[in-house]
Amino acid sequence: MKQSDPKKIRQRGIIIGRLPVGKKNCITDVEGVKVGHVTLDHPLGEGEYACTGVTSILPHGDNLFQQKVVGASYVLNGFGKTTGLVQVDELGLIESPIMLTNTFAIPAVTQGTLEYMLEGNPEIGDTTGTINLVLGECNDSRLNSIRKLPVQPNDAIKCIEKASSDISPEGAIGAGKGMICFGYKGGIGSSSRIVQEEESGATYTIGCLVLSNFGRKEDFQSILYKVVKQREVPTFPKPADGSIIIVLATDAPLSSRQLKRLAKRCGIGLGRTGSHFSNGSGDIVIAFSTAQRIAHFSEESMETRKQLRDDHVIMNDLFLGAVEVTEEAILNSLSQAETTVGRMGEVAYAYPFE
C-alpha cells in the first residue's frame, strides 16, 4: 500500500522559513557529504516481518579515520541508545560514518561499521589507537519484528559502500523503513539552507537529515502548516513516545563548541512541528563541519584551524538555518513516506496531505 505520488513538502505548497534552499534541498548539498541506505522489507514467517534498515551519513568520501572532521552532539532528551557521543563531545571530532538504525540493531551495525573501518585502516588497534564509531537509533517495533534481529553486520557495510552525494531518498527507506511520526508513516527526511555573509559574499550551506519516529496525531501542528485533513486516515492511537535523530552538517568553519550551539537550535525546529520532547523520547542531535579536516597522523605539536567569530551576524543566520532545516526535514519525512505494512499486518498510513 503506497502513497501514489510522494513529494517534498515544498511541492505541496508548504514553504518553511525565509532562507534560500540548496539545489537538492537535502543534506548532500553540503559538498562532500554522502548518504546511503539499505532497506529490509520482507516476511520472516508466522506474521513476523523485517521492516527496518540502515542509513549512513559520511561527512566526506575519503578515509574518515585518517581525515577527521570537527563534530559535536546535543541531547534534547536522553531516552536513546547512541554510541560514540561521549568521545565526540570530549575531543570534538568525528572519525567514522554516522550510522542510523533500529534500537536492537545497534550491535550488528556497530560490528559491520567496525569491520568496514578496520579493513581500510590496518593500523587501528595495532600501531595506533582504537576508533570511535557514531551510531543513533529509533524504536521501529510497531512495524518491524525487532526481536528477530533482521539487520546484520553486512547490511551496515553495504550501506556505507552505497553512500552517494546524489539527492538522498527520503521517507520509508533505510533506517526509516519502520518509523512512525505523529501517528502516521515517518522515517528519513532531509533539507538544506544557504547562508550568505554580506561583507565578503561568502556562502555557507547547512544540511539536515532526520530519522523521525515521535509524536502523537494530536500533537502535529497541522493547522500551522495548513494541511488540515480532508479525509480521515487511521493512525496508531497510542504510539510509543518515540524518538528522533537529527544529523546536522555544514561547510561553515565552526569549532566543536560552536557546532553544539548550532545543534541546540535544532530543538526549536523540532518543537515547531509539535514535539515537546516527551518522557520516553530520545531526541538527539549530531552535528559536524566539513570546512577543515584534522589528520590522525601528525608530527606537529601545533595545529591551526579557522572558525567564525561568535559575535559576527553570520552566526545568527546559521542558527536560523539550523531551525529551518530541522523543521522542513521532519515535514519531508512525513511528506515523502509511503503507507507501509509491517509485522502482524500492522499498517502505518501516509499522512493524507491531499
Salt bridges, closest charged atoms under 4 A:
ASP5 OD2 - LYS7 NZ 3.93
ASP41 OD2 - LYS177 NZ 3.35
GLU48 OE1 - ARG343 NE 3.70
ASP62 OD2 - ARG293 NH1 2.61
ASP89 OD2 - LYS260 NZ 3.46
GLU95 OE1 - LYS68 NZ 2.59
ASP155 OD1 - LYS158 NZ 3.79
GLU170 OE2 - LYS8 NZ 2.48
GLU197 OE2 - HIS312 NE2 3.78
GLU199 OE1 - HIS312 NE2 3.74
GLU232 OE1 - LYS217 NZ 3.22
GLU303 OE2 - ARG305 NH2 2.51
ASP310 OD2 - ARG257 NH2 2.68
ASP310 OD1 - ARG261 NH1 3.56
ASP311 OD2 - ARG309 NH2 2.87
GLU324 OE1 - ARG193 NE 2.72
GLU327 OE1 - ARG272 NH1 3.49
GLU328 OE2 - ARG10 NE 2.75
GLU328 OE1 - ARG193 NH2 2.66
GLU354 OE2 - LYS7 NZ 3.25
GLU354 OE2 - ARG12 NH1 3.22
